[in-house]
Amino acid sequence: MTRLETDYLVIGAGALSMSFVDSLIENSDRHITIVDRHAKPGGHWNVAYPYVTLHQPSATYGINSMGFDDDRVSVSGPNAGLYELATGTQVRDYFERAMNERFIPSGRVSYHPMSDYIGGEGGEHRFRAILGGGETQVSVRRKLVDGRDFTARVPATEKRKFPVGDDVRITTPGRLPECWLGQDGAWERPSQYVLLGGGKTAMDAGTWLLQMGVDPADIGWVRPRETWMINRLATQPGAEYLAQTVDWQLNQMLIAQEAANADEIFLGLEERGHMLRLDREHLPTKFVFPTISEAEVEMLRTIENVIRIGRLTGIERGVLHGQQGEATVAQDALFIDCTASAAPRQPAQPIWQDGRIIPQLLQVPLVSLSAAVIGYIEATMEGDQAKNSTALPAQITDSPAHYPQALLNGAMNRMLWSQNDDLSGWLAKQRLDPGARIARVIGGADRETKAAAMRIREATIAAVPNLQKLAMQAQNAEVAAAA
């Protein structure tokens, strides 16, 4: 058995782990060993569907120490006029470059792809090579960094939660571009394509089908829940979009000061143009921070055959079974399974525990920024209690009712960080922090935008009491529903 020694054993090489490790490299002289199941860095991006792109701007994704070539504007398609969205291939290439050009050359990172963490306790842990089978014993001097609970899920890796008849044609978004191959190279175009799921994956698949020339009348869409979506215009990193970004940040808090419930926050932001929904006749019951352009929404609204039968319980040839009824579809329908939950909601727990670090969100949904801050705190502070008091973990949302808690967590963390001169000074220079980006370009803004930006902190402080009230309402409702 091979034996290694390291300061940190990190499980995974996705965005969360890579951003954490980058902060450690930048702010300490410690050694890090990374084990990951994938053959290359990038986590779930290695198995994502080929037409996937980032939802958020590339400017606030990745690692702090390496740019993402994020200054180009799309000139065509539904994202025209907005900053380009990094494709899955570009994201994978980015993380591979970070590993090969930044991490390994530092001399302080040992990377073990295609490896499974087996377990361990105290300072002794083991991992196994997936293909070769050999085991490695690792003596960890400081902490195990375990981000497995935050692993993103994609259809290609998830087990289907409902039965499907043997004669039913069904595929995943990742296999959809290959469906024309068929069996033995034969392809029979279905008379109907049916999207399964109401999240961003299904939206991406629907947009792709339309761009590939499929008539929207030939598409059915099983949407168990409608979802709120963030207008991508509000999240643009460039100075030319600063007025919209500031208005988005300010009005979240202004509306939250008086809202009687989470729905009122979303409806108020919709009036300002910052939140979008596909069907204006249905109040969404889902929200996991998807970001989309107005042009994409208009495209998806052309798919009028929305099948509302609740969550699927099974598929037979020509028939869909759901918790709220049944629906008939074409006998030769091709189903695209987009039902995997990309970001499962997990209970928050202390980040720093005995011998372990459990990275979690600090600013929902900014995975990279959150992990970078955790890495900086680990590198520069002593004592788990002090570290935990500086970084309050948050949960990803699932429904609109969870949004006030996410806003509250973000506000509380910002207030804590502003009281730490070292941390706030470090944040001000980081590429991953949207707030730092606003601060760097606000000097060139018009008077109205500057005035709005100056109000954000005051509005946030004023919103905290009502956000606490709304968050408690949601928590009590969940407890009552579970009883």
C-alpha positions in Angstrom: 0.0 0.0 0.0 1.3 3.4 -1.0 1.6 6.0 1.9 1.4 9.7 1.6 1.5 12.7 4.0 -0.4 16.0 3.5 -1.9 18.9 5.4 -5.3 18.7 3.7 -7.0 15.8 1.9 -9.6 17.2 -0.4 -12.4 15.0 -1.8 -13.4 16.2 -5.2 -12.0 18.5 -7.9 -15.1 20.4 -8.9 -15.7 24.2 -8.6 -16.1 24.1 -4.8 -12.9 22.2 -4.1 -10.8 24.0 -6.7 -11.8 27.4 -5.4 -11.1 26.3 -1.8 -7.7 24.9 -2.7 -6.8 28.1 -4.7 -7.3 30.2 -1.6 -5.1 27.9 0.4 -2.3 28.0 -2.2 -2.5 31.8 -2.4 -2.6 32.4 1.4 -0.6 29.6 3.0 2.4 27.3 2.4 0.4 24.1 3.2 0.3 20.9 1.1 -3.0 19.7 -0.4 -3.8 16.2 -1.7 -6.9 16.0 -4.0 -8.7 12.8 -4.9 -11.5 12.7 -7.4 -13.6 10.1 -9.3 -13.4 11.9 -12.6 -10.5 11.6 -15.0 -10.1 15.4 -15.2 -10.9 18.3 -12.9 -14.2 20.0 -13.2 -16.6 17.8 -11.2 -20.0 17.4 -12.7 -19.0 19.3 -15.8 -17.3 16.1 -16.9 -20.7 14.4 -17.3 -22.9 17.4 -18.2 -24.9 17.5 -21.4 -22.8 18.8 -24.4 -24.9 22.0 -25.0 -24.8 23.1 -21.3 -23.5 26.6 -20.4 -22.9 28.5 -17.3 -26.0 30.3 -16.0 -24.0 32.9 -14.2 -21.4 35.3 -15.6 -18.0 33.6 -16.0 -16.6 36.6 -14.2 -17.8 35.2 -10.9 -17.1 31.6 -11.5 -14.0 29.4 -11.2 -11.0 30.3 -9.0 -9.9 33.8 -7.9 -6.3 33.6 -9.2 -7.2 32.8 -12.9 -9.4 34.7 -15.2 -12.1 33.1 -17.4 -11.8 35.1 -20.6 -15.1 36.7 -19.6 -15.0 40.1 -21.5 -16.7 39.0 -24.7 -20.3 39.8 -25.6 -22.6 37.5 -27.5 -23.5 38.8 -31.0 -26.2 36.3 -31.9 -28.7 33.9 -30.4 -31.0 34.3 -27.4 -28.0 35.7 -25.3 -27.2 38.4 -27.9 -26.0 41.7 -26.3 -25.1 40.0 -23.0 -21.7 38.7 -21.9 -20.9 35.3 -23.4 -21.8 32.2 -21.5 -19.0 29.7 -21.0 -19.8 26.3 -22.6 -19.3 23.1 -20.8 -16.2 22.4 -22.9 -14.7 25.8 -21.9 -15.4 25.2 -18.2 -13.7 21.8 -18.3 -10.7 23.3 -20.1 -10.6 26.1 -17.6 -10.4 23.8 -14.6 -7.9 21.5 -16.4 -5.7 24.6 -17.0 -6.1 25.6 -13.4 -4.9 22.2 -12.2 -2.0 21.9 -14.7 -0.8 25.6 -14.8 -1.6 26.7 -11.3 -2.1 23.9 -8.8 0.5 21.2 -9.7 3.3 23.7 -10.6 3.0 25.2 -7.1 4.7 22.0 -5.8 2.1 21.9 -3.0 -0.7 19.9 -4.7 -0.9 16.2 -5.3 -3.7 15.3 -7.6 -5.2 11.8 -7.9 -7.9 11.5 -10.6 -10.0 8.3 -11.1 -9.8 7.7 -7.3 -12.4 6.9 -4.7 -12.2 8.1 -1.1 -12.7 5.0 1.0 -12.8 6.5 4.5 -10.9 7.0 7.7 -10.8 8.6 11.1 -8.5 10.9 13.0 -5.6 11.7 10.8 -5.5 8.5 8.8 -7.5 8.1 5.6 -7.5 5.9 2.5 -8.4 6.2 -1.2 -8.5 3.6 -4.0 -7.6 3.9 -7.7 -10.8 3.1 -9.5 -9.2 1.4 -12.5 -6.0 -0.1 -10.9 -7.5 -1.0 -7.5 -4.5 0.0 -5.6 -5.0 1.7 -2.2 -3.2 4.6 -0.7 -3.0 5.5 3.0 -2.9 9.2 3.7 -1.7 10.8 6.9 -3.5 14.1 7.2 -1.8 16.7 9.4 -4.6 19.2 9.5 -8.0 18.5 8.0 -10.1 16.4 5.6 -12.1 18.7 3.3 -15.3 16.9 2.4 -17.6 18.5 -0.2 -19.5 15.4 -1.2 -22.8 16.6 0.1 -22.6 19.5 -2.3 -21.9 17.4 -5.4 -24.1 18.6 -8.2 -26.3 15.9 -9.8 -26.9 15.5 -13.5 -29.3 13.2 -15.4 -26.4 11.1 -16.7 -25.4 10.0 -13.1 -28.9 9.8 -11.4 -31.1 6.7 -11.2 -34.5 7.3 -12.6 -37.2 7.7 -9.9 -40.1 6.2 -11.9 -40.6 3.1 -13.9 -40.5 3.1 -17.7 -41.9 0.6 -20.1 -39.5 -1.5 -22.1 -41.0 -0.2 -25.4 -40.7 3.4 -24.4 -38.1 5.6 -26.2 -36.3 7.7 -23.5 -33.0 9.4 -23.3 -31.1 11.9 -21.2 -30.2 15.5 -22.3 -26.6 14.4 -22.7 -27.5 11.7 -25.2 -30.0 13.8 -27.1 -27.5 15.1 -29.7 -26.6 11.4 -30.5 -30.2 10.1 -30.8 -30.1 10.2 -34.6 -27.6 7.3 -34.4 -30.4 5.0 -33.2 -29.7 1.3 -33.2 -27.5 0.1 -35.9 -27.3 3.6 -37.3 -31.1 3.8 -37.9 -33.0 7.0 -36.9 -36.7 7.3 -36.8 -37.7 10.8 -36.0 -40.5 10.8 -33.4 -43.7 12.7 -34.0 -43.3 14.2 -30.5 -40.5 15.1 -28.1 -41.5 15.2 -24.5 -39.4 17.1 -21.9 -39.6 15.7 -18.4 -38.9 18.2 -15.6 -39.4 21.9 -15.0 -35.9 23.0 -14.1 -33.0 24.7 -16.0 -31.9 21.4 -17.6 -35.3 21.0 -19.2 -35.2 24.6 -20.3 -31.8 24.1 -21.9 -33.0 21.0 -23.6 -36.1 22.8 -24.9 -34.1 25.7 -26.2 -31.7 23.4 -27.9 -34.5 21.5 -29.6 -36.0 24.7 -30.9 -32.6 25.9 -32.2 -32.2 22.5 -33.9 -35.3 23.2 -35.9 -38.0 21.2 -34.0 -41.4 22.7 -34.4 -42.6 23.9 -30.9 -46.0 22.2 -31.7 -44.0 18.8 -31.7 -42.8 19.3 -28.2 -44.6 18.4 -25.0 -43.4 19.5 -21.6 -44.1 17.9 -18.2 -43.7 20.6 -15.7 -44.6 19.5 -12.2 -43.8 22.9 -10.8 -43.3 26.4 -12.3 -40.1 28.1 -11.4 -38.9 31.7 -10.9 -35.8 32.7 -12.9 -33.4 35.5 -12.5 -33.2 37.8 -15.5 -29.6 37.5 -16.8 -29.6 41.2 -17.5 -29.4 41.8 -13.7 -26.3 39.8 -13.2 -24.0 41.2 -16.0 -20.5 42.0 -14.8 -19.7 44.9 -17.2 -19.9 48.6 -16.3 -22.4 49.2 -19.0 -24.9 47.1 -17.1 -24.1 48.5 -13.7 -27.5 50.4 -13.4 -29.4 47.1 -13.8 -27.1 45.2 -11.4 -27.4 47.9 -8.7 -31.1 48.1 -9.1 -31.4 44.3 -8.7 -29.3 44.4 -5.5 -31.1 47.3 -4.0 -34.6 46.3 -4.8 -34.2 42.8 -3.3 -33.7 44.5 0.0 -36.2 47.3 -0.4 -39.0 44.9 -1.3 -37.9 42.5 1.5 -38.4 45.2 4.1 -42.2 45.2 3.7 -43.1 41.9 2.0 -45.7 39.8 3.9 -44.3 36.6 2.3 -41.7 35.4 -0.1 -44.1 35.5 -3.1 -44.4 39.2 -2.7 -40.6 39.6 -3.0 -40.7 37.7 -6.3 -43.7 39.5 -7.7 -42.1 42.9 -6.7 -38.8 41.9 -8.5 -40.8 40.7 -11.5 -42.3 44.2 -11.8 -38.8 45.6 -11.8 -37.8 43.2 -14.6 -35.4 41.2 -12.4 -37.4 38.0 -12.1 -39.0 36.0 -14.9 -41.5 33.1 -15.2 -42.6 31.1 -18.2 -46.3 31.1 -17.4 -47.8 34.3 -16.1 -51.0 32.4 -15.1 -49.2 30.2 -12.6 -47.4 31.4 -9.5 -44.1 29.5 -9.3 -43.5 27.1 -6.4 -39.8 26.4 -7.3 -36.7 28.5 -7.1 -33.1 27.3 -7.3 -31.5 30.5 -8.7 -31.7 29.6 -12.4 -30.6 32.5 -14.6 -31.9 33.1 -18.1 -32.3 35.7 -20.7 -35.6 37.3 -21.7 -35.1 36.0 -25.3 -34.8 32.4 -24.0 -38.0 32.8 -22.1 -39.8 34.0 -25.2 -38.5 31.0 -27.1 -39.6 28.5 -24.4 -43.1 30.1 -24.3 -43.6 28.9 -27.8 -43.9 25.4 -26.4 -47.6 25.5 -25.5 -48.2 21.8 -24.8 -47.5 21.9 -21.0 -48.5 18.7 -19.3 -49.6 19.3 -15.7 -50.0 16.0 -14.0 -47.6 16.6 -11.1 -44.5 14.5 -10.5 -44.2 11.5 -12.8 -44.9 8.1 -11.3 -44.4 6.1 -14.5 -44.3 6.0 -18.3 -46.0 3.5 -20.6 -46.0 3.7 -24.4 -48.3 6.6 -25.2 -49.3 7.3 -21.6 -47.8 9.4 -18.8 -48.7 8.7 -15.2 -48.4 11.4 -12.6 -49.3 12.1 -9.0 -52.2 14.3 -10.2 -53.4 12.4 -13.2 -52.6 10.9 -16.6 -51.9 12.3 -20.0 -51.7 10.7 -23.5 -48.7 11.4 -25.7 -47.7 10.1 -29.2 -47.0 6.4 -29.3 -43.6 7.0 -30.7 -42.8 9.9 -28.4 -39.1 10.4 -27.4 -38.9 11.4 -23.8 -36.0 13.5 -22.5 -35.4 12.9 -18.8 -34.4 16.1 -17.1 -35.7 15.2 -13.7 -32.4 15.0 -11.7 -32.2 17.6 -9.0 -28.9 19.5 -9.8 -28.4 21.0 -6.3 -30.1 19.0 -3.6 -31.1 21.0 -0.5 -29.1 19.8 2.5 -29.3 20.8 6.2 -26.7 23.4 7.1 -24.0 22.3 9.6 -20.9 23.8 11.0 -18.2 24.2 8.4 -15.3 23.5 10.7 -15.7 20.3 12.7 -13.3 18.0 14.5 -10.7 17.1 11.9 -13.0 18.1 9.0 -14.0 21.0 6.9 -17.5 20.7 5.2 -17.6 23.6 2.6 -21.0 25.1 2.1 -22.6 28.1 0.6 -22.0 31.4 2.3 -23.5 33.6 -0.5 -26.3 31.7 -2.2 -25.8 30.6 -5.0 -22.2 31.7 -5.4 -20.3 28.4 -5.0 -16.9 29.6 -6.1 -17.0 32.7 -3.9 -18.2 30.8 -0.9 -15.5 28.2 -1.2 -12.8 30.9 -1.8 -13.8 32.7 1.4 -13.7 29.4 3.4 -10.3 28.7 2.0 -9.1 32.2 3.0 -10.5 31.9 6.5 -8.9 28.5 7.0 -5.5 29.8 5.8 -5.5 33.0 7.9 -7.4 32.3 11.1 -6.9 30.0 14.0 -9.5 28.0 16.0 -12.6 26.3 14.7 -14.9 28.4 16.8 -13.5 31.6 15.5 -13.7 30.4 11.9 -17.3 29.2 12.3 -18.3 32.5 13.8 -17.0 34.2 10.7 -18.8 32.0 8.1 -22.5 31.2 8.6 -23.5 28.3 6.3 -26.5 28.6 4.1 -28.8 26.2 2.3 -29.5 26.3 -1.4 -33.2 27.1 -2.0 -35.8 24.8 -3.4 -38.9 27.0 -3.2 -39.6 30.7 -3.1 -40.2 30.4 0.6 -36.5 29.6 1.1 -35.4 32.9 -0.5 -35.6 35.1 2.6 -33.3 32.8 4.5 -30.8 32.8 1.6 -30.9 36.7 1.5 -30.6 36.8 5.3 -27.6 34.5 5.4 -25.9 36.5 2.7 -26.5 39.8 4.5 -25.3 38.4 7.9 -22.1 37.1 6.4 -21.4 40.4 4.6 -21.8 42.2 7.9 -19.4 39.8 9.6 -16.9 40.1 6.9 -17.0 43.9 7.0 -15.9 43.8 10.6 -12.8 41.9 9.7 -10.3 44.2 8.1 -8.1 41.5 6.6 -11.0 39.6 5.2 -12.8 42.6 3.8 -9.5 43.9 2.3 -8.9 40.6 0.6 -12.4 40.4 -0.7 -12.1 43.9 -2.3 -9.5 42.5 -4.7 -11.1 39.2 -5.7 -12.5 38.6 -9.2 -15.2 36.2 -7.8 -17.0 38.8 -5.7 -19.8 40.7 -7.5 -19.8 43.3 -4.8 -16.1 44.0 -5.3 -16.7 44.3 -9.1 -19.4 46.9 -8.4 -17.1 48.9 -6.2 -14.4 48.9 -8.8 -16.6 50.4 -11.5 -19.0 52.6 -9.6 -16.8 55.6 -10.0 -17.7 55.9 -13.6 -21.4 55.5 -13.1 -24.1 58.2 -13.4 -25.3 60.1 -10.4 -28.5 58.1 -10.0 -26.7 54.7 -10.1 -24.1 55.9 -7.6 -26.9 57.1 -5.2 -28.7 53.7 -5.6 -25.5 51.8 -4.8 -24.9 53.9 -1.7 -28.4 52.8 -0.4 -27.7 49.0 -0.7 -26.1 48.6 2.7 -28.7 50.7 4.5 -31.5 48.9 2.8 -29.9 45.5 3.7 -29.7 46.4 7.4 -33.3 47.6 7.3 -34.5 44.4 5.6 -32.9 42.0 8.2 -35.8 42.0 10.8 -38.4 41.2 8.2 -36.2 38.6 6.5 -35.8 36.9 9.9 -39.6 36.9 10.3 -40.2 35.4 6.8 -37.4 32.8 7.3 -39.0 31.7 10.5 -42.4 31.5 8.8 -40.9 29.2 6.2 -39.2 27.0 8.8 -42.4 26.7 10.9 -44.3 25.7 7.8 -41.8 23.0 6.9 -41.9 21.6 10.4 -45.7 21.6 10.4 -45.8 19.9 6.9 -43.4 17.2 8.2 -45.4 16.5 11.3 
